[in-house]
Amino acid sequence: MSIVISVPVREKTEWWCQALRELMPEWDIHPIEDCPDPRAVEYCVVWRPETGCMKPFVNLKAIVSLGAGIDHVLADAELPQGVPIIRTVGTDLTQRMKEYIVLHALRHHRALPEIQAAQQRHQWHPVIVPPATSRRVGVMGLGNLGAVAAQALAALGFQTVGWSRSPKEIAGVTTYAGSEGFDAFLTGTEILVCLLPLTGATRGILNAETFSRLARGASVINAARGAHLVDDDLLAALDDGQLAGATLDVFHLEPLPAAHPFWAHPKITVTPHIASQIDAPTGSRIVAANIRAFAETGTVADIADAARGY
């Protein structure tokens, strides 16, 4: 029985291998490039795998995504067909995302970027903002991460609304669904949070049309995928005042190129894909439990639907 691991940085691959070996001593675990016997491999644990890297494993039983999303797995044009994909989610990941969304929603709500800019000019700038109960915050995507983030925002007193592909019920959150609910969800929203899965339907959804439907002077937080955002539309909306600010944790190309205009834009906060970053000591426990359960039963709760893209 063999497991191979593929993470873009070799040191991180070794980190994951070591963590899983300690939890699963009965398994042979190797970096994908060091696999001694491809026919023995039953599970591939991957994050942004190279195209074709899983093709040699003819006895593959499942692919494990080191994250809640599977778009990075489906991007492999030579992906073995019909192999189940297991998502990696858990309380640690949802806690981290909740912290990130609350942090940056409050930063925009309390005009902290504006105050920090005034500090750099040595200006005393007492900004008065409404209480959270007067601020409408919208969360796009109400899966594991989005639902928890929306509940945390509602607990702070924000007027919290949520939007998803299919109807959801979340205590304290007014929810909308489908294309017919999108306009009502956006109208009056002052802080827009994107936690959608990346699919053909959601690619480029953070665009000029979407921004135009928000309250003027709104802010955007994208902690989902870079491809949700049309970069030029964001820059235009910030420059004409339709948007007051943006926090971006994900990008079309990562690391974000040094010459990209997002780095120096005064209304944009860039973070290096850390909103809900998984670590080997915590994540390996989730991965090990899922592989063991799948090996015993042929399924786990976090099986993704490849046809839907999440």
Beta strands, then each sheet from edge to edge (+ up, - down):
strand 1: 2-6
strand 2: 28-31
strand 3: 41-46
strand 4: 62-65
strand 5: 85-86
strand 6: 136-140
strand 7: 159-164
strand 8: 174-177
strand 9: 191-194
strand 10: 218-222
strand 11: 243-248
strand 12: 268-270
sheet 1: 2+ 1+ 3+ 4+ 5+
sheet 2: 8+ 7+ 6+ 9+ 10+ 11+ 12+
end
